[in-house]
Amino acid sequence: MNIDEHLVSLDDAGKRLAAAAASAGPDAPVPSCPEWVVRDLVRHQGGVHRWATGYVSVPHTEYWDIDLDEIVGSWPADSDLVEWFTEGHAALIGALRSASPDLACWSFLAAPSPLAMWSRRQAHETTIHRVDAELAAGWEPTVIPPAFAADGVDELVSCFITRPGGRLKADPARVLRITCTDISGDWLVSIGPNGVTTTHVGEGQLSESDCQISGTANDLYLTLWNRKPPTGIAIDGDAGVVDLFADGVKIRWS
């Protein structure tokens, strides 16, 4: 997916998050993030949008060692929460859309450019928390388009969990294959004592694994990002590898 496509997804996810949060109310619990109520969720995502905007618009070329309290200044009252979120969401989209393709700023995941990384990361960050808000409102989460869902699986398994210092490890090594059934997307996740290496599996390519999980991109996205149990996903082989992944990859706050 390209930057423009990620920004369209970011725009849609933010609007859906705002609508769900307004429906749920600030004190509604968030089932997928048990430590949070909607107030916490909206503050977090609104603060992260402002944090990301700072990197892109200033821009910050080094890690910005600041917490969300300092970035926000003062948190909004409950009556202003959704409007405050909407303002920050719009400012982030504006900053990303107006940024130069040659933008030089700090980034933390592999990507063709810093602008591409921030556009992709914020699109998926906001989509995951949009799902949280919809669950808090008691709604069935809006189905994620296959291309975007597969892109989110790729970001998770190719960029997030392969970073140094991750918790997902295994000794002896284990291999998990993840395959989309409705769109191109096939990954081999090798989990060893020193971390994770992920490779893409070519069409028709045979690759050995200890376990293979298959499902729609939407179901894989929500399951691997910890937003739903692995219902609707076929598990072939050692299901313990799926448990290993779930135990080592706890996506709650990002």
N, C-alpha and C positions, 0 to 999 in steps of 0.2 A: 504494500500500500504506500501511497505517496503522502507528502505533507498535507496537501489540500484535502485528501480523503480522511486523514486523521483529524483534521480540524473540523470537518463536517460531523464526524462521530463525536468529538469533544463537545461541540455545540449541542447536539441532540442529547447526549448523556447529561449535561448540566441542566438542561431544561426539564428533563424527566426527573432528575434528582430533586429539583426545586418543587415540582408539582407533588411528588410523593411525600416529601418532607412537610409541605404545607398541609397535606391531607392527614398525615400521621400525627402531627403535633410534636412539640419539642421534648415531651417527657415519655414518648413511646419507646419501649425497648427495641433494640436492634438485634434480632435473633441470630444473625450471622456474625455479630461482634458483641458477645454477651456482656462485655464490660461497658458498653455504650448505650446511651439513649440517643434519640435523634438530634438533640442539641449538640452532643459531642461529635456526632458524625458530620453535621453541617459545619460546625466550627472547624473541625479538622480539615475537611475538604476546601472550605473557603480560605483557611490559612495556607494550605498547600498551594492553592491557585495563586495567592499573593506571593508566596515564596518563589514559585516558578517564574512568575512575572518579573520579579526582581532580577533573576539570572538573565533573562532574555532582554529586558528593557534597559538595564543600567549600562552595559552588561557586566556581570561578575565573571572574571576569568579564572578565579580561584574559588575553592570551597568557601561558602558563605557561612561562617560559624555563628549562627544566630538561631534562636528558637522562635516558635510561632507567636508566643506572647509579645516578643519584641517587634516582630514584623507587623502584627495586627495593631498593637498599641492599646486598644481597649475593645473588648468583645461586645458584640451587639446585644441589646435586650431581646428577649424571646419574640416580642412583637415585630422586631426589625430583622430577625435572623434570615429569613428567606430572601428578603430584598438585599441584605448585605451580601449573602452568597451570590446572588444573581449579578450584582455589581462587580464582584471579584472575578467571576467566571467570564463576564463580558470583557473585562480588562485584559485577562490572560489571552483570550482569543484575539483581541485587537493587537496585543503585543506580538503574538506569533505571526499573525497575518501581515503585519507591517515590517517584520524583521527582515534584514538582508539575508539572502541565501548563504552569504559568506560569514554570517554571524559567528563570532568567536566568543564562547562563554564556557563555563565549567559544565561538564556533563558526566554521567556516571555509568552509562550503559553503552555497549557497542552500537554504533549507528553510522550511517553515511556522513552525518554532520551533526553538530550540536542542535541546530534547529529541528532536524529530523528526529533526534532523540527526544527533545522536550515535547514536540507535537505528539509523538507516539506515546510517550510515557503518560502525559496528562490525559490523553484520550482513554487509555486503559485504566488509569487511576480513577478517573471520574466515572467510567462505566461500571467498574467493580463497586464503587460506593453508590452509584445509582441503583444497582441491584440491592444493596443493603437498605437503601431508603424505601424501595418498593416492598421489600420483605417486612420492614417496620410498619408500613401502611396496610399490610395484610393483602397486598396485591401479588398476583403471579408475575414474576419478573418478565419484562419485555424481552422477547426472543432476540438474541444478538445475531446480526447478519453473518452468514458463514465466513465470508472473506475476513471480516473484522475479528471474529472469534478465533479463526485459525491464526491470524496475526498476533492475537493476544497469547495464544498457546506458545507460539514461537518466541515472543518476547520473554515469557516466563522460563521456558526450558533452554533457550539458547543464550539468553542474556542475564537474567536474574540469578538462576541457581548455579550458573557456571562461574560466578564471581569468587575470588579467593575469600576464604574465611566462612563459607557457608556451612550450615548445620547438616546438610544432606551428605552422608558418608556411609560406606559399607565396607566391611572387611570380613569375609572375602567379597570381591566386587560383584555387583549385580547389574543387570541390564534390563531396562524397561523400554519397550517400543510403544509409541503413542501414534495412533492412526486415525485420521478423520475419514468418515464414511461418506460425507456429502460434498467434499471439496478437497482439492489437493492439499495434503499436509501429513507428513510422516516423519517421525523423529526417533532416533535411537539415543536414549539417555543412559550413559555408562556411569554408574555410581561406584566409586572406589574409596579406598581409605583416605585419600587426599582431596576428595571432592568429586566434581561432576564434569564430564565432557559430553557434549551433545553434538550429534551429526544428523544431517538430513538424509533420509533414505530416498533414493531415486525410484521412479515408477518401475514396478516389476522387479526391483532389486530384492534379493533374498538376504536377510540379516538375522543372525541368531540372537535370541533374547531369552531371558528367564521368564518374562511375562509380557504380554501384549494387551493393551487396552484399546478398544475401538469404539467410536461413537460419533455422533454429529459434532461439528466444531463447537456449537453452542453448549452441548452437554459436557464436552471435554474442558472447555474454557471455565465453566462454572464449577466443575468438580476440582480441577487442578488449582484454581484460585480459591478453593475452600468455601465455595458458596452453595454447594449442594452435595449430597451423598452420591456415590457412584451408581445411582439407579439409571437405567437406560444405557449403560456402558457395558460392552462385552469385555470380560476378563478371561484371557486364555493363558494358562500357565500358572505360575506360583503367585497367588494373590497376596502373599506376604510382601512382595515387592511394591505393590500398591500401598500397603500399610506403611512400608518404609518411607515411601515418597511423602505420604500424608503426614507422618510424624516429623519429617525433616524439613518440610516446606509449610510453614505456618504464615499465611498471608492474611494479616489482619489490619495493619495500620497503613499500608501503602497501596 
